[in-house]
Amino acid sequence: MLRNWPNPLVIAHRGASNQAPENTIAAFKLAKEFRADAVEFDVKLSADRHVVIIHDSTVDRTTNGTGKVANLSLAEIKKLDAGRKFNDHFSGERIPTLREVFELFGDQLRMNVELTNYMSPMDGLVYEVIKLIKEFSLQKTIIFSSFYPGNLKIAGRLLPEIPSGLLTFPGWLGWTSRYITRKKTYQALHPYVNDVNDRLITHVHSQNKRIHVWTVDDEMRMKKLLKLGVDGIFTDDPKLLRSLVEKNK
């Protein structure tokens, strides 16, 4: 479980996404170079049921293509350029599959796999992800996260040895989610940064859970959260966060 993971945890949000296109191999390579403890990324199913790594339900924002991920085959997805919109230097970067990421980084990085089938919660995404985790024997280096508690429930039933983190929305939605799920089994709370204070941290720790905060790129906020005693921070700038963590040792 998470007790053997570093604390505080430097989590590269969609990889080093300040310096490279989000959710790409390039971003994950940089995260490793910057000594992130873990990379966070989003998974979805293609039309032919391959697990691909992309945040949005469509490919429009991050690639030169259009359309819903769920309506595109892997072959169609692989034709898209996922780097040029970020910077010409990354032209030709592709949307990776979970299999590719496991092959490249499975023995090198911890991974926060966000299960993001929010528009299609019954599509079987969790089952396909778990098949790959078992194939690569990565049970000790994965944490699941999701805003949808049902995903975490399924994952916990099928692979109880893998910890899970409940993501919560900002404001009253986050409070509601925390209240409704207060008796559910998960090992970490992943709240929005504006909702985090010493009272919440104390409460989470009193439940023997960790608290990993999303998403923080400002140096002063990083320093404040580290001082308050959070157990991990999601950031687009893992290089900066790593330097602050090292200074606090």
Steps between C-alpha positions, in 0.01 A plus 500: 500500500596866526700485822809402298459792260702823546358779712450765380433355157597699190232409244549621144151598382456354152878479503717811503221679318641851540797401287351240265159410353280344767449125523776417251813291514703821476330639812558176692868488400548853629319414823748219554790734417369750756486223763126490549394221733199418284324600181127559482308437181147447372374186329210433266391231256524534124219372279682166470559481877865593525593699811636837386637789700316827449312734732212634290212296361593638156834535323425857389691704761831314508537363146454597136193277477136516600251259649425302812767261623232233546408524131855469364698181448852472631631519143314829450622636833860409421490712182442816703771746599482557875800732525492777244228704668724524805816585310638425154794330671263218599348447155434133442437416865218246520229411748650205688329181603514376858689196373773723354535697822521182706766363265710816521453611860348209692822422686612864527212713628202473729179579318173663597247364253192720489199303378321765295208321338266757654279517191480121469540345848376159384746461212730254678805728512600385847509136390724574201740704715521223759580242232805703400612558858489125563682427175786731597487413874486865605280463806761662727554813291143607413238712671155541349313828518161617380227752569259208459502281814349212302825461308697475823255247638541273197878538501514427873298185458713367214842613624470577872877531538505816285423821694247752379463876526162673496508816289264775613373807318548853635272662756169357618516218246822383660351524849196301386716230343716470811191473720323241286808282471622546860449131578641373171834325479767705328855571607542862394289809449582711195337840563518821302769735629262782604316262733809395693567635848645368824157384617446281193852360519455411869166336424640290215801393706273405789344244263846356422476629145741707294415832339628578150406845373421605143627695304770738627752690287557807716814490714349680800201264510732201474700628798185561703361152430830332584509691828143394578604138458325374187617159382524581131446771239391468139686754291566588136848607613659204680847654462401794721322285756794259521736789575275620784466153648878458497546836675258393774691183585 
